[in-house]
Amino acid sequence: MDSVLAPGFLIAVPHLMDPNFRQSVVFLLQQGDDGAMGLIINRESPLLLKDLCHDQEIPYHGVVGRRVRTGGPVHPEQGLVMFGPEHADLDGNVVVDGIHVSASTSTLQGLCDLPDGRFLCFAGHSGWGPGQLEREIREGSWIVAPADPGLIFDLPPDEIWQRALHDLGIDPALLVPGGTEEA
């Protein structure tokens, strides 16, 4: 393993054309010798959170129109919730300061019972086999950045990718394909 990347952001470069990851920002939750796992934070699914809650028989009192996000193509039937420190009393793991994650249905129920709140619900996740993510980074597919709770919770999904690059001082139009791999 080259270095520990998690927790942190992976920001797709403009020439990454994989439809699962094009213009995505992934919050990398885990990375090690066995591979890596993360959540795409800027992809909304068509599924409304209130409908998911209804299907799970969970009362929903939250924001009208809030959508479930697509965390990635792996196990889309499984869910995770990500929430801020204001909900630290709920069951969850602190990933970095200001970001908690849980797979617990009771945590989702606690969050959906609130009239408002800084949390996101994800269907599926992103995953990489051993060494795969490190190779993709060397090939120039991803820009690594520190995690920022503000980007996750405070911006609309369609603004996250560009803002993540801007916060690093990068103009996406000036990025060109390339990497450190020799031909």
N, C-alpha and C positions, 0 to 999 in steps of 0.2 A: 504494500500500500504506500502510495507516494506521500500523502499528508492527510490530516483530518480536515474535512471540509464542512462537516455538520457540527452544529447547526449553522446554517447560512443560506444565502440565496444563490441560485443558479439562474443567470439571465441569458436567454437564448440570443445568439447573434442573429442579425437580420437574414443571413443566408442559410440558416437552419430551416429547411423546408418540410421536415417531418410534420404532418398535419397535427399530430398529438402535441407537438412542442413549439410550433411556429409562434414567434413573439410571446413566448411564455416566460413567466417568472416562477421558479420552483423553490419552495421553502424546503430545503434538505433537512430531514429529521434525523436520519441515521446514515452512517457511512462507516464501513470497516472492511475487513478481509473477506467477508461474505457478500459484499455488495452494498448497495445504497437504496434508500427509500425517501421519497419526498412527496409534497403536495403542490400541484400547480395552483397558484393562488389567484390567477387572473382569468379563469375560464368559468363562466356561468353555464349551467345546464338549463334545459327548458323546464326542469322540474321545480315547482314552487315549494318552498319549505313547508308552507301550511298543508300542502297536499301530501308530502312525505310524512308529516306528523299525523295527519288523518289516517293514512295507511298503517301507521304504527300504533294507532289509538292513543296518541299523545295530544293533549289539549294544546292549542296554539293561540297565543295572545300577542304575538310579535308584530313586526313591521310588515305591512301589506306589500306584496310583490317581491319579498325577499326570496332569492333563488338559491338552490343548492349549487355548489360549485363542483366542477369536474376536477378531482384531484389528480387524475391520470387514468391511463388505460388498464391498469392492473386491478383486478377484483372490483369492478364498478358496482357490485351489489353490496359491498362493505362500506361503512361510513365512519367518518371521524369528525369531531368538532374541534375547532380552534377558538380560544377565547382569551380575553385580556385579564389582567390581575384583579379587576373589579369583581370578577366572579370566582376568585380563588377559593371560596368556600365550597365550590363544586368539585367533584372527583375529576382529577386530571393530573398530568405530568407537566412540570415546568420544563420547557425545551430551552428557552433563553428568557432572560428577564423580560416580563411583559407578554409572554406567549405561553399558553397552556394548551395541551392537546389531550383528548380523551376519545375512547371508542365506546364509552358507556352510554347505554340508552337512558339511564337515569340522569346523566349529565345533560344529554340532549333535552330531556323532559324539563329539567330545571331551567335551561336557557330559553326554551320555547314558551315557558310560563311567564317570561318577563315581557312587558310592553315594549321595551327597547333594550338594546344591549350590543356590545361589541363582541360579536362572535360570528363564526362562519361554519357552515356544515358542508362537508365534502363527501362525494361519492367516488370511491376508488382512490388509487394512489399511483405514483410513478415509481418504477423500480429499475435497477441496473444490477447485472450480475457482477461477480468479482472482477475488478479491474476495468469494467466497461466504462463507467463514468470517468475515471481518470484518463482513459484513452480518448474519450470524446472531448475532454477539456484540453488535452495536449493537441488534438486535431483542430482546435479553435472553434468548437461548437457552442461553448458556454463561457460566460464571464462570471467569475466567482466574486461575491460581495457579502458583506456582513448582513445579517437579518435585521430588518427594521419593522417593528410592530406598526408604526404609522402607515407604511405602505400596505400592510396586510389589512388593517382594520379601517383606515380612514379615507381610502381612495376608491372610486368606482373601478371595477375590474378593467375596463377598457383604457384606463389611464396609468395602470401600474407599470407595464413594461417600459414605456417611454420615460416615466418618472424615475424608475430604477436606474436606467442608463444615464439620464440627466444628472441624477444625484452623484454619479461617479465622474461627471464631467465628460461624458461620451455622447457624441452626436451619432445616432444610428446610421445616418446617411454617409458618414465617413468611414464606417467599418468595412473592411474588405475581407473576402475569404482568405483563409490561410491558417497555418498552425506550425507547430514545431516538429512535426513528423517529417522525416526525410523520405523522398520518393523511392 
